[in-house]
Amino acid sequence: MNALQPWHIIVLVLVVVLLFGAKRLPDAARSIGKSMKIFKAETKDLTGEQKAEAEAESAETRHIAPPAPAQTAQDKQVADLQRQLDELKKQQAASADQPQKNAS
């Protein structure tokens, strides 16, 4: 007897439409949908972080070292990027000097 019946839902919908207006309801539903999407993404991130932390702790207890070649590949990539940055700085300095020579 105390269950929610269809006419209860109809009355509730009418009250909501009267309070908020028909123009605001789509915007409200859209913002609620975006909020739910963000909430789901954040909860997935949290569970993913907890799993990653648990895996890191288990790796520490087993004393497994990360593979060395991955670190050397990163070092090589950093060195390449540093070299490219130095070359760009030289090119920029050279291009900055040329307008001054032409102006004289």
Long-range contacts (C-beta under 8 A, 24 or more apart in sequence): none
